[in-house]
Amino acid sequence: MKTLILASTSPFRKTLLEKLNLPFICAKPNIDETAKPNETAVELVERLAVEKAKAVANEFPNALIIGSDQVALSDGDILGKPHNFANGLKQLSSFSGKAVEFHTGLCVYNSSTGKSISLVELFTVHFNELSEEEIKDYLNAEEPYNCAGSFKSEGLGICLFEKLEGDDPNTLIGLPLIRLVNLLKQHGLDVLQEQ
C-alpha cells in the first residue's frame, strides 16, 4: 500500500480519517488560502483541496495525498473560520433561522503518477431561531473559532440546528468519508481489503 498522507493539521480531519483504520501521516500544507477575484465557493474549496494535496508532494514522492478545505456560504457570502468570539457571534447571529450551505472540497493526489481526483461535497445546515444569549452561551462553552461557520456539529453545535441535509455527516466536520473511500478506490486503494 502506498503511504497515505493527510495534508492537514486539523485535529477534526485527523480524527475522521482514523475511522478508516489505515495508517497515515499528517503533513502541514503551506498555501495561501485567499479566494481569487470572482471565485465561487465551489471553485475555491476544490482549488484549495488540490493545492493542499500537491503542496506536500515533494516530501512524499510515492504517496496518496488527501487534501480538503471547507467554507460556509450564507446569503451568497463565503465565510471561513471566525478566529475569535466577536466574529463567531456575528456569523452565528447571521445564520439564525436560515439554511447555510457548507462546501467541502476533497482531493486525492497520487504523487508518483501525478493523477489527481477532486470533488466538492455539499451539506446544508438549517439553523434554529437563535437568541444572542444562546449564541454567547454556545461560543463560551465550545470556543469553535477554528471551525468554518463557528460551530462543532460533533459537539454542542447540534443544539443550534433545526435539521441537517446531506449524504455524509462527516462532511460537515470537514472530511466526507463516503466520497473519500470512493476516491481512494479509484486510486487502487480498497479500504476494506487493507483491514
N, CA and C atoms as a LAMMPS dump frame, in Angstrom:
ITEM: TIMESTEP
0
ITEM: NUMBER OF ATOMS
585
ITEM: BOX BOUNDS ff ff ff
-5.0000000000000000e+02 5.0000000000000000e+02
-5.0000000000000000e+02 5.0000000000000000e+02
-5.0000000000000000e+02 5.0000000000000000e+02
ITEM: ATOMS id mol type element x y z
1 1 1 N 0.841 -1.183 0
2 1 2 C 0 0 0
3 1 3 C 0.883 1.242 0
4 2 1 N 0.517 2.21 -0.826
5 2 2 C 1.222 3.483 -0.838
6 2 3 C 1.06 4.163 0.526
7 3 1 N 2.019 5.018 0.851
8 3 2 C 1.89 5.822 2.062
9 3 3 C 0.672 6.729 1.904
10 4 1 N -0.124 6.831 2.952
11 4 2 C -1.303 7.691 2.933
12 4 3 C -0.98 8.941 3.74
13 5 1 N -1.202 10.099 3.117
14 5 2 C -0.882 11.375 3.749
15 5 3 C -2.152 12.214 3.853
16 6 1 N -2.363 12.805 5.017
17 6 2 C -3.429 13.788 5.187
18 6 3 C -2.755 15.156 5.197
19 7 1 N -2.997 15.93 4.148
20 7 2 C -2.38 17.256 4.029
21 7 3 C -3.198 18.248 4.839
22 8 1 N -3.111 18.099 6.152
23 8 2 C -3.902 18.926 7.055
24 8 3 C -3.353 18.8 8.465
25 9 1 N -3.467 19.869 9.231
26 9 2 C -3.132 19.808 10.654
27 9 3 C -4.403 19.876 11.499
28 10 1 N -5.562 19.776 10.849
29 10 2 C -6.844 19.831 11.558
30 10 3 C -7.022 18.585 12.431
31 11 1 N -7.209 18.776 13.745
32 11 2 C -7.455 17.61 14.602
33 11 3 C -8.777 16.915 14.249
34 12 1 N -9.728 17.679 13.685
35 12 2 C -11.028 17.105 13.317
36 12 3 C -10.881 16.171 12.116
37 13 1 N -10.141 16.613 11.096
38 13 2 C -9.916 15.747 9.927
39 13 3 C -9.098 14.516 10.304
40 14 1 N -8.13 14.694 11.173
41 14 2 C -7.311 13.561 11.623
42 14 3 C -8.2 12.514 12.299
43 15 1 N -9.067 12.961 13.198
44 15 2 C -9.977 12.041 13.904
45 15 3 C -10.902 11.32 12.925
46 16 1 N -11.395 12.047 11.923
47 16 2 C -12.271 11.418 10.926
48 16 3 C -11.517 10.362 10.124
49 17 1 N -10.317 10.701 9.657
50 17 2 C -9.561 9.746 8.845
51 17 3 C -9.206 8.497 9.642
52 18 1 N -9.013 8.636 10.94
53 18 2 C -8.725 7.473 11.795
54 18 3 C -9.846 6.44 11.756
55 19 1 N -11.076 6.865 11.435
56 19 2 C -12.21 5.934 11.339
57 19 3 C -11.975 4.862 10.28
58 20 1 N -11.147 5.172 9.264
59 20 2 C -10.921 4.208 8.177
60 20 3 C -9.895 3.143 8.562
61 21 1 N -9.288 3.285 9.755
62 21 2 C -8.39 2.25 10.273
63 21 3 C -7.223 1.959 9.345
64 22 1 N -6.674 3.002 8.723
65 22 2 C -5.498 2.879 7.864
66 22 3 C -4.371 3.723 8.46
67 23 1 N -3.118 3.259 8.321
68 23 2 C -2.021 4.103 8.793
69 23 3 C -1.877 5.326 7.881
70 24 1 N -1.638 6.486 8.48
71 24 2 C -1.419 7.691 7.678
72 24 3 C -0.553 8.667 8.448
73 25 1 N -0.016 9.624 7.718
74 25 2 C 0.835 10.673 8.275
75 25 3 C 0.158 12.012 8.002
76 26 1 N 0.184 12.911 8.982
77 26 2 C -0.319 14.274 8.772
78 26 3 C 0.835 15.179 8.356
79 27 1 N 0.586 16.022 7.39
80 27 2 C 1.59 16.976 6.92
81 27 3 C 0.937 18.337 6.755
82 28 1 N 1.68 19.373 7.077
83 28 2 C 1.13 20.736 7.01
84 28 3 C 1.352 21.319 5.62
85 29 1 N 0.241 21.631 4.917
86 29 2 C 0.381 22.272 3.609
87 29 3 C 0.456 23.786 3.785
88 30 1 N 1.533 24.377 3.366
89 30 2 C 1.666 25.831 3.48
90 30 3 C 1.221 26.465 2.175
91 31 1 N -0.03 26.884 2.133
92 31 2 C -0.559 27.529 0.926
93 31 3 C -1.307 28.796 1.311
94 32 1 N -1.481 29.668 0.334
95 32 2 C -2.282 30.88 0.518
96 32 3 C -3.738 30.498 0.265
97 33 1 N -4.584 30.684 1.273
98 33 2 C -5.986 30.269 1.154
99 33 3 C -6.909 31.403 0.729
100 34 1 N -6.342 32.504 0.268
101 34 2 C -7.142 33.651 -0.162
102 34 3 C -7.927 33.319 -1.43
103 35 1 N -9.192 33.704 -1.444
104 35 2 C -10.015 33.487 -2.641
105 35 3 C -9.527 34.389 -3.769
106 36 1 N -9.618 33.871 -4.984
107 36 2 C -9.272 34.67 -6.158
108 36 3 C -10.471 35.552 -6.536
109 37 1 N -10.233 36.656 -7.26
110 37 2 C -11.356 37.512 -7.668
111 37 3 C -12.403 36.708 -8.456
112 38 1 N -13.662 36.894 -8.12
113 38 2 C -14.806 36.241 -8.776
114 38 3 C -14.829 34.723 -8.623
115 39 1 N -14.056 34.174 -7.716
116 39 2 C -14.045 32.73 -7.497
117 39 3 C -15.254 32.347 -6.646
118 40 1 N -16.012 31.342 -7.094
119 40 2 C -17.173 30.882 -6.327
120 40 3 C -16.697 30.028 -5.153
121 41 1 N -17.608 29.778 -4.226
122 41 2 C -17.292 28.929 -3.075
123 41 3 C -16.852 27.543 -3.533
124 42 1 N -17.554 26.996 -4.507
125 42 2 C -17.242 25.658 -5.015
126 42 3 C -15.854 25.644 -5.659
127 43 1 N -15.57 26.64 -6.487
128 43 2 C -14.25 26.726 -7.133
129 43 3 C -13.136 26.884 -6.101
130 44 1 N -13.396 27.709 -5.092
131 44 2 C -12.399 27.968 -4.049
132 44 3 C -12.028 26.703 -3.29
133 45 1 N -13.022 25.978 -2.769
134 45 2 C -12.695 24.812 -1.933
135 45 3 C -12.088 23.674 -2.746
136 46 1 N -12.497 23.532 -3.992
137 46 2 C -11.887 22.475 -4.812
138 46 3 C -10.438 22.84 -5.122
139 47 1 N -10.191 24.096 -5.488
140 47 2 C -8.814 24.529 -5.781
141 47 3 C -7.929 24.365 -4.543
142 48 1 N -8.428 24.78 -3.373
143 48 2 C -7.622 24.682 -2.162
144 48 3 C -7.363 23.232 -1.756
145 49 1 N -8.339 22.355 -1.947
146 49 2 C -8.135 20.932 -1.641
147 49 3 C -7.008 20.366 -2.503
148 50 1 N -7.024 20.704 -3.798
149 50 2 C -5.984 20.228 -4.723
150 50 3 C -4.628 20.839 -4.342
151 51 1 N -4.614 22.145 -4.099
152 51 2 C -3.355 22.817 -3.749
153 51 3 C -2.76 22.265 -2.458
154 52 1 N -3.603 21.977 -1.475
155 52 2 C -3.111 21.408 -0.216
156 52 3 C -2.468 20.047 -0.455
157 53 1 N -3.136 19.209 -1.247
158 53 2 C -2.585 17.882 -1.529
159 53 3 C -1.248 17.982 -2.257
160 54 1 N -1.185 18.846 -3.243
161 54 2 C 0.052 18.977 -4.029
162 54 3 C 1.17 19.682 -3.259
163 55 1 N 0.804 20.493 -2.266
164 55 2 C 1.802 21.261 -1.514
165 55 3 C 2.784 20.388 -0.739
166 56 1 N 2.379 19.19 -0.373
167 56 2 C 3.269 18.316 0.403
168 56 3 C 3.847 17.177 -0.445
169 57 1 N 3.574 17.191 -1.745
170 57 2 C 4.004 16.095 -2.632
171 57 3 C 5.526 15.922 -2.681
172 58 1 N 6.282 17.014 -2.596
173 58 2 C 7.746 16.889 -2.636
174 58 3 C 8.291 16.116 -1.445
175 59 1 N 7.617 16.223 -0.295
176 59 2 C 8.035 15.49 0.905
177 59 3 C 7.709 14.001 0.797
178 60 1 N 6.679 13.678 0.013
179 60 2 C 6.173 12.304 -0.078
180 60 3 C 6.014 11.913 -1.549
181 61 1 N 7.113 11.508 -2.217
182 61 2 C 7.075 11.263 -3.661
183 61 3 C 6.334 9.999 -4.098
184 62 1 N 5.98 9.108 -3.165
185 62 2 C 5.272 7.884 -3.54
186 62 3 C 4.1 7.675 -2.583
187 63 1 N 3.134 8.584 -2.668
188 63 2 C 2.049 8.565 -1.69
189 63 3 C 0.71 8.924 -2.324
190 64 1 N -0.352 8.558 -1.621
191 64 2 C -1.676 9.086 -1.915
192 64 3 C -1.915 10.184 -0.886
193 65 1 N -2.121 11.391 -1.388
194 65 2 C -2.214 12.552 -0.513
195 65 3 C -3.638 13.105 -0.543
196 66 1 N -4.206 13.269 0.637
197 66 2 C -5.581 13.757 0.779
198 66 3 C -5.54 15.243 1.142
199 67 1 N -6.226 16.048 0.345
200 67 2 C -6.386 17.463 0.651
201 67 3 C -7.861 17.77 0.812
202 68 1 N -8.179 18.679 1.727
203 68 2 C -9.576 19.038 1.941
204 68 3 C -9.663 20.478 2.417
205 69 1 N -10.748 21.139 2.055
206 69 2 C -10.99 22.504 2.513
207 69 3 C -12.488 22.718 2.588
208 70 1 N -12.901 23.637 3.452
209 70 2 C -14.343 23.857 3.636
210 70 3 C -14.649 25.336 3.838
211 71 1 N -15.748 25.765 3.254
212 71 2 C -16.273 27.103 3.53
213 71 3 C -17.778 27.015 3.746
214 72 1 N -18.265 28.003 4.465
215 72 2 C -19.713 28.168 4.632
216 72 3 C -20.156 29.246 3.66
217 73 1 N -21.363 29.091 3.132
218 73 2 C -21.923 30.066 2.203
219 73 3 C -23.278 30.504 2.75
220 74 1 N -23.374 31.791 3.104
221 74 2 C -24.601 32.326 3.665
222 74 3 C -24.958 33.613 2.94
223 75 1 N -26.16 33.656 2.396
224 75 2 C -26.62 34.827 1.628
225 75 3 C -25.624 35.209 0.542
226 76 1 N -25.002 34.201 -0.066
227 76 2 C -24.06 34.447 -1.157
228 76 3 C -22.666 34.828 -0.722
229 77 1 N -22.44 34.984 0.579
230 77 2 C -21.118 35.355 1.077
231 77 3 C -20.353 34.12 1.533
232 78 1 N -19.066 34.056 1.16
233 78 2 C -18.196 32.972 1.604
234 78 3 C -17.681 33.31 2.998
235 79 1 N -17.882 32.386 3.924
236 79 2 C -17.434 32.576 5.299
237 79 3 C -16.441 31.489 5.665
238 80 1 N -15.361 31.874 6.269
239 80 2 C -14.381 30.897 6.724
240 80 3 C -14.447 30.727 8.23
241 81 1 N -13.291 30.523 8.839
242 81 2 C -13.204 30.362 10.291
243 81 3 C -13.335 31.729 10.958
244 82 1 N -14.019 31.796 12.096
245 82 2 C -14.212 33.096 12.755
246 82 3 C -12.969 33.609 13.492
247 83 1 N -12.141 32.705 14.024
248 83 2 C -10.9 33.021 14.742
249 83 3 C -11.088 33.684 16.105
250 84 1 N -12.279 34.272 16.392
251 84 2 C -12.473 34.884 17.709
252 84 3 C -13.968 34.964 18.057
253 85 1 N -14.24 35.335 19.306
254 85 2 C -15.61 35.398 19.821
255 85 3 C -16.479 36.366 19.018
256 86 1 N -15.965 37.564 18.769
257 86 2 C -16.763 38.593 18.085
258 86 3 C -17.209 38.135 16.7
259 87 1 N -16.289 37.54 15.946
260 87 2 C -16.642 37.046 14.608
261 87 3 C -17.589 35.848 14.688
262 88 1 N -17.395 34.989 15.691
263 88 2 C -18.295 33.852 15.891
264 88 3 C -19.709 34.315 16.18
265 89 1 N -19.82 35.336 17.025
266 89 2 C -21.133 35.906 17.358
267 89 3 C -21.794 36.488 16.109
268 90 1 N -21.013 37.178 15.316
269 90 2 C -21.536 37.78 14.084
270 90 3 C -22.007 36.688 13.101
271 91 1 N -21.172 35.647 12.909
272 91 2 C -21.55 34.568 11.985
273 91 3 C -22.825 33.869 12.442
274 92 1 N -22.834 33.411 13.682
275 92 2 C -23.991 32.646 14.158
276 92 3 C -25.257 33.497 14.205
277 93 1 N -25.126 34.78 14.533
278 93 2 C -26.298 35.674 14.523
279 93 3 C -26.873 35.778 13.12
280 94 1 N -25.99 35.82 12.129
281 94 2 C -26.456 35.932 10.735
282 94 3 C -27.097 34.633 10.25
283 95 1 N -26.785 33.498 10.9
284 95 2 C -27.336 32.197 10.492
285 95 3 C -28.718 31.932 11.092
286 96 1 N -29.098 32.672 12.11
287 96 2 C -30.323 32.405 12.848
288 96 3 C -31.537 32.291 11.92
289 97 1 N -32.228 31.133 11.997
290 97 2 C -33.43 30.905 11.205
291 97 3 C -33.191 30.656 9.732
292 98 1 N -31.944 30.474 9.326
293 98 2 C -31.618 30.317 7.901
294 98 3 C -31.011 28.956 7.605
295 99 1 N -30.937 28.663 6.305
296 99 2 C -30.203 27.497 5.825
297 99 3 C -28.847 27.988 5.33
298 100 1 N -27.791 27.331 5.785
299 100 2 C -26.432 27.701 5.404
300 100 3 C -25.796 26.51 4.702
301 101 1 N -25.182 26.773 3.552
302 101 2 C -24.527 25.713 2.781
303 101 3 C -23.063 25.602 3.191
304 102 1 N -22.615 24.363 3.365
305 102 2 C -21.2 24.1 3.616
306 102 3 C -20.667 23.316 2.423
307 103 1 N -19.629 23.858 1.81
308 103 2 C -18.995 23.221 0.657
309 103 3 C -17.641 22.697 1.107
310 104 1 N -17.442 21.394 0.918
311 104 2 C -16.187 20.767 1.311
312 104 3 C -15.497 20.224 0.072
313 105 1 N -14.325 20.764 -0.205
314 105 2 C -13.508 20.278 -1.314
315 105 3 C -12.695 19.094 -0.841
316 106 1 N -12.554 18.099 -1.712
317 106 2 C -11.797 16.889 -1.393
318 106 3 C -10.959 16.507 -2.593
319 107 1 N -9.7 16.177 -2.342
320 107 2 C -8.8 15.749 -3.415
321 107 3 C -7.959 14.576 -2.928
322 108 1 N -7.76 13.601 -3.798
323 108 2 C -6.75 12.572 -3.556
324 108 3 C -5.769 12.657 -4.722
325 109 1 N -4.508 12.887 -4.378
326 109 2 C -3.442 13.102 -5.357
327 109 3 C -2.392 12.007 -5.222
328 110 1 N -2.09 11.347 -6.33
329 110 2 C -1.037 10.326 -6.358
330 110 3 C 0.261 11.033 -6.731
331 111 1 N 1.156 11.161 -5.773
332 111 2 C 2.373 11.946 -6.008
333 111 3 C 3.363 11.246 -6.94
334 112 1 N 3.226 9.935 -7.126
335 112 2 C 4.154 9.255 -8.038
336 112 3 C 3.692 9.311 -9.493
337 113 1 N 2.382 9.395 -9.725
338 113 2 C 1.871 9.437 -11.112
339 113 3 C 1.372 10.82 -11.517
340 114 1 N 1.099 11.674 -10.527
341 114 2 C 0.545 12.992 -10.823
342 114 3 C -0.962 12.977 -11.037
343 115 1 N -1.59 11.809 -10.855
344 115 2 C -3.04 11.713 -11.032
345 115 3 C -3.746 12.348 -9.839
346 116 1 N -4.706 13.218 -10.152
347 116 2 C -5.45 13.931 -9.125
348 116 3 C -6.944 13.777 -9.395
349 117 1 N -7.699 13.408 -8.362
350 117 2 C -9.155 13.339 -8.48
351 117 3 C -9.726 14.217 -7.369
352 118 1 N -10.629 15.125 -7.76
353 118 2 C -11.188 16.026 -6.753
354 118 3 C -12.682 16.22 -6.971
355 119 1 N -13.344 16.69 -5.922
356 119 2 C -14.788 16.939 -5.972
357 119 3 C -15.154 17.92 -4.875
358 120 1 N -16.402 18.361 -4.905
359 120 2 C -16.929 19.219 -3.844
360 120 3 C -18.231 18.607 -3.347
361 121 1 N -18.318 18.45 -2.042
362 121 2 C -19.492 17.862 -1.397
363 121 3 C -20.284 18.968 -0.689
364 122 1 N -21.583 18.979 -0.909
365 122 2 C -22.465 19.976 -0.3
366 122 3 C -23.167 19.398 0.926
367 123 1 N -23.265 20.211 1.97
368 123 2 C -24.025 19.841 3.156
369 123 3 C -24.753 21.098 3.613
370 124 1 N -26.049 20.993 3.896
371 124 2 C -26.841 22.165 4.283
372 124 3 C -27.29 22.043 5.74
373 125 1 N -27.085 23.127 6.481
374 125 2 C -27.484 23.185 7.88
375 125 3 C -28.628 24.191 8.013
376 126 1 N -29.727 23.737 8.574
377 126 2 C -30.872 24.607 8.842
378 126 3 C -30.805 25.001 10.313
379 127 1 N -30.611 26.292 10.568
380 127 2 C -30.435 26.78 11.934
381 127 3 C -31.766 27.129 12.591
382 128 1 N -31.845 26.888 13.89
383 128 2 C -32.968 27.368 14.691
384 128 3 C -32.923 28.888 14.742
385 129 1 N -34.04 29.481 15.172
386 129 2 C -34.011 30.902 15.529
387 129 3 C -33.178 30.986 16.803
388 130 1 N -32.095 31.733 16.765
389 130 2 C -31.163 31.773 17.887
390 130 3 C -31.163 33.137 18.565
391 131 1 N -31.268 33.144 19.88
392 131 2 C -31.16 34.404 20.622
393 131 3 C -29.673 34.718 20.812
394 132 1 N -29.39 35.979 21.073
395 132 2 C -28 36.373 21.304
396 132 3 C -27.432 35.638 22.52
397 133 1 N -28.263 35.436 23.537
398 133 2 C -27.816 34.727 24.738
399 133 3 C -27.455 33.273 24.435
400 134 1 N -28.272 32.601 23.616
401 134 2 C -27.967 31.217 23.228
402 134 3 C -26.638 31.145 22.485
403 135 1 N -26.433 32.092 21.574
404 135 2 C -25.196 32.1 20.792
405 135 3 C -23.991 32.33 21.701
406 136 1 N -24.096 33.294 22.613
407 136 2 C -22.995 33.582 23.537
408 136 3 C -22.711 32.373 24.428
409 137 1 N -23.776 31.746 24.949
410 137 2 C -23.607 30.55 25.785
411 137 3 C -22.87 29.464 25.004
412 138 1 N -23.289 29.274 23.745
413 138 2 C -22.641 28.248 22.924
414 138 3 C -21.165 28.576 22.685
415 139 1 N -20.88 29.795 22.264
416 139 2 C -19.499 30.189 21.964
417 139 3 C -18.607 30.065 23.198
418 140 1 N -19.112 30.464 24.355
419 140 2 C -18.326 30.354 25.592
420 140 3 C -18.086 28.895 25.981
421 141 1 N -19.055 28.047 25.71
422 141 2 C -18.936 26.631 26.08
423 141 3 C -17.962 25.882 25.174
424 142 1 N -17.999 26.163 23.863
425 142 2 C -17.25 25.314 22.933
426 142 3 C -16.087 26.006 22.22
427 143 1 N -16.076 27.335 22.194
428 143 2 C -14.997 28.099 21.556
429 143 3 C -14.622 27.549 20.17
430 144 1 N -15.574 27.522 19.24
431 144 2 C -15.358 26.905 17.927
432 144 3 C -14.709 27.853 16.905
433 145 1 N -13.667 28.534 17.315
434 145 2 C -13.123 29.618 16.49
435 145 3 C -12.252 29.137 15.322
436 146 1 N -11.915 27.847 15.321
437 146 2 C -11.149 27.288 14.199
438 146 3 C -12.025 26.468 13.267
439 147 1 N -13.337 26.662 13.357
440 147 2 C -14.286 25.888 12.555
441 147 3 C -15.06 26.814 11.623
442 148 1 N -15.096 26.463 10.34
443 148 2 C -15.898 27.233 9.381
444 148 3 C -17.34 27.245 9.873
445 149 1 N -17.92 28.429 9.99
446 149 2 C -19.299 28.543 10.439
447 149 3 C -19.474 28.744 11.928
448 150 1 N -18.382 28.691 12.691
449 150 2 C -18.411 28.977 14.137
450 150 3 C -19.144 27.936 14.98
451 151 1 N -19.09 26.664 14.595
452 151 2 C -19.707 25.63 15.428
453 151 3 C -19.039 24.293 15.177
454 152 1 N -19.249 23.382 16.132
455 152 2 C -18.793 21.999 16.008
456 152 3 C -20.032 21.112 16.016
457 153 1 N -20.371 20.579 14.849
458 153 2 C -21.584 19.758 14.762
459 153 3 C -21.445 18.458 15.548
460 154 1 N -20.205 18.032 15.787
461 154 2 C -19.993 16.792 16.537
462 154 3 C -20.059 17.039 18.05
463 155 1 N -20.281 18.297 18.447
464 155 2 C -20.386 18.648 19.854
465 155 3 C -21.691 19.372 20.14
466 156 1 N -21.599 20.431 20.926
467 156 2 C -22.783 21.19 21.325
468 156 3 C -23.414 21.965 20.172
469 157 1 N -22.708 22.097 19.078
470 157 2 C -23.255 22.789 17.914
471 157 3 C -24.578 22.208 17.46
472 158 1 N -24.784 20.945 17.747
473 158 2 C -26.029 20.268 17.367
474 158 3 C -27.247 20.98 17.971
475 159 1 N -27.05 21.688 19.087
476 159 2 C -28.137 22.414 19.751
477 159 3 C -28.608 23.627 18.944
478 160 1 N -27.821 24.037 17.96
479 160 2 C -28.143 25.225 17.17
480 160 3 C -29.02 24.904 15.959
481 161 1 N -29.173 23.619 15.651
482 161 2 C -29.76 23.219 14.378
483 161 3 C -31.219 22.81 14.481
484 162 1 N -31.958 23.104 13.387
485 162 2 C -33.305 22.567 13.207
486 162 3 C -33.211 21.224 12.515
487 163 1 N -32.395 21.173 11.439
488 163 2 C -32.159 19.906 10.742
489 163 3 C -30.91 20.011 9.88
490 164 1 N -30.414 18.846 9.466
491 164 2 C -29.226 18.746 8.621
492 164 3 C -29.591 18.023 7.333
493 165 1 N -28.999 18.463 6.232
494 165 2 C -29.255 17.843 4.926
495 165 3 C -27.944 17.532 4.226
496 166 1 N -27.732 16.256 3.929
497 166 2 C -26.535 15.886 3.189
498 166 3 C -26.351 14.386 3.184
499 167 1 N -25.404 13.928 2.368
500 167 2 C -25.183 12.493 2.209
501 167 3 C -24.323 11.883 3.309
502 168 1 N -23.461 12.675 3.927
503 168 2 C -22.486 12.132 4.868
504 168 3 C -22.244 13.153 5.979
505 169 1 N -22.651 12.845 7.234
506 169 2 C -22.47 13.809 8.318
507 169 3 C -21.005 14.166 8.576
508 170 1 N -20.082 13.3 8.173
509 170 2 C -18.654 13.603 8.322
510 170 3 C -18.247 14.821 7.497
511 171 1 N -18.991 15.073 6.418
512 171 2 C -18.695 16.212 5.545
513 171 3 C -18.72 17.503 6.331
514 172 1 N -19.693 17.648 7.2
515 172 2 C -19.848 18.877 7.964
516 172 3 C -18.666 19.09 8.911
517 173 1 N -18.066 18.012 9.38
518 173 2 C -16.918 18.107 10.281
519 173 3 C -15.639 18.409 9.488
520 174 1 N -15.66 18.147 8.178
521 174 2 C -14.517 18.564 7.36
522 174 3 C -13.903 17.53 6.446
523 175 1 N -14.404 16.281 6.477
524 175 2 C -13.835 15.26 5.596
525 175 3 C -14.926 14.264 5.197
526 176 1 N -15.433 14.373 3.95
527 176 2 C -16.508 13.475 3.503
528 176 3 C -15.98 12.05 3.279
529 177 1 N -16.125 11.209 4.282
530 177 2 C -15.517 9.874 4.234
531 177 3 C -16.114 8.969 3.171
532 178 1 N -17.407 9.066 2.926
533 178 2 C -18.022 8.211 1.899
534 178 3 C -17.364 8.496 0.547
535 179 1 N -17.233 9.766 0.212
536 179 2 C -16.591 10.145 -1.051
537 179 3 C -15.104 9.801 -1.038
538 180 1 N -14.452 9.973 0.121
539 180 2 C -13.023 9.672 0.217
540 180 3 C -12.753 8.201 -0.061
541 181 1 N -13.563 7.317 0.512
542 181 2 C -13.391 5.874 0.27
543 181 3 C -13.469 5.595 -1.232
544 182 1 N -14.408 6.251 -1.917
545 182 2 C -14.556 6.075 -3.363
546 182 3 C -13.335 6.602 -4.123
547 183 1 N -12.832 7.771 -3.743
548 183 2 C -11.656 8.336 -4.424
549 183 3 C -10.426 7.458 -4.204
550 184 1 N -10.268 6.94 -2.985
551 184 2 C -9.134 6.052 -2.721
552 184 3 C -9.227 4.794 -3.579
553 185 1 N -10.436 4.276 -3.734
554 185 2 C -10.631 3.078 -4.568
555 185 3 C -10.259 3.366 -6.02
556 186 1 N -10.608 4.576 -6.509
557 186 2 C -10.239 4.958 -7.877
558 186 3 C -8.724 5.025 -8.053
559 187 1 N -8.012 5.219 -6.96
560 187 2 C -6.548 5.236 -6.983
561 187 3 C -5.967 3.854 -6.665
562 188 1 N -6.836 2.84 -6.541
563 188 2 C -6.364 1.481 -6.315
564 188 3 C -6.233 1.072 -4.858
565 189 1 N -6.716 1.899 -3.946
566 189 2 C -6.64 1.548 -2.519
567 189 3 C -8.055 1.221 -2.042
568 190 1 N -8.287 -0.054 -1.755
569 190 2 C -9.582 -0.504 -1.252
570 190 3 C -9.497 -0.56 0.272
571 191 1 N -10.227 0.301 0.939
572 191 2 C -10.132 0.445 2.398
573 191 3 C -10.422 -0.88 3.096
574 192 1 N -11.457 -1.584 2.674
575 192 2 C -11.811 -2.839 3.36
576 192 3 C -10.765 -3.939 3.128
577 193 1 N -10.206 -3.984 1.934
578 193 2 C -9.171 -5.002 1.671
579 193 3 C -7.916 -4.755 2.51
580 194 1 N -7.69 -3.516 2.904
581 194 2 C -6.493 -3.191 3.676
582 194 3 C -6.646 -3.469 5.172
583 195 1 N -7.826 -3.919 5.591
584 195 2 C -8.032 -4.15 7.031
585 195 3 C -7.356 -5.424 7.48
